[in-house]
Every structure is written in C-alpha cells, then in structure tokens.
Amino acid sequence: MPHCSADSASLYRALQALESEGAVSGTWEIAAAGPPRKVYHLTDQGNSMLSEFAKDIEKRRENFNFFLDRYRRQHD
C-alpha cells in the first residue's frame, strides 16, 4: 500500500490478533538456511471479513467523494 507506515511489530501484533480471531491461519516454514518463518493464509472467515471491509471502504469512498465534490465546487 503506498501510504502504509505500520512498523513490523505492529504488523505482527495485528497478525496474531487476526489468527486468534480465526481470520488467518499461520504455519511455520523451516528453510535449509536462515531462521524459521511464519507464513499466514486467509481463512474462509478471513475472506468474509475482507469482503465486509471492502464494502465499508466503498461506502466511505463514496462519502469522501461526495464531500470533495462539494468542497471543490465552493472553492474553485
């Protein structure tokens, strides 16, 4: 995302919370070299949540566009 300023600690806390909620599942992958890493996958519940988030974002975008259109009309 072009304007995301989340640090890695915040990201991992969010992933842990999502895993606790059942939105993602995590599995450990062990490579021949380097430390093990946890890989996350969306669950069916996570996909449903993502769909609801997308709908919410669409509504918010419509409201922002409504505001910006009115603002530009008055200030152009």
N, C-alpha and C positions, 0 to 999 in steps of 0.2 A: 504494500500500500504506500502511495507516495508521501503521505503526511503522517506516518505512524512513528511515534517517538517512544514506544514502550521499550524498557530495558529487559534484558534476558531474565532477570529474577522475577519481574512482574509477569512475563510471559509464562514461565514455568509454574508460578502460583496459579495463574489462570487455567493452565492445562490440568493441573492437579484438581482444581475445583470442578472443571468440566468432566474429568474422569470420575470423581466422586458422585456427580450428578447422573452419570451414565451416558453423557453426550459423546464422549470419546473413550476408546479403549487403548491402552498402551501396552506394548510388548518390548522387552529388552532384546536388542540385537548385539551379538558379540562378534566383532570383526577379528581377523587374524592380527591386525596391528591397530593400536590405539585403544582407548577405553570403550567399554560398552556404552551404547546409547539407547535411549528410549524413543521408540517410534510410535506416534499416535495416529489413530484412524477414527473417522467419524462412525458412530453407530447409527442405527435407524432412528433412535431418539434424537441424536445429534443432527441428523438430516432434517428431521421435523422442526427442531428448534431453529436451525438455519433458515428454513423456509419462512418461519414466522418472523425472524429478524429481517429477512429481505422484504417482506410485506410491510413491516413497520418503517423500514428505511424509505420505501417507495412513498408512503404517506407523508413522512417527514420531508422528503424531497419536494413533493407537491406543495406542501405548506411553505417551504423556503422559496420555491419558485414564485408562488403567489405573492409573498412578501417582497421579493426582489423586483418583480414586475411593477408592483405598485410604487415601490421606492424609486425606481428608475423613472417612472412617468412623472413623478413630482420633482425630481432633481436633475433632469436632463434639460 
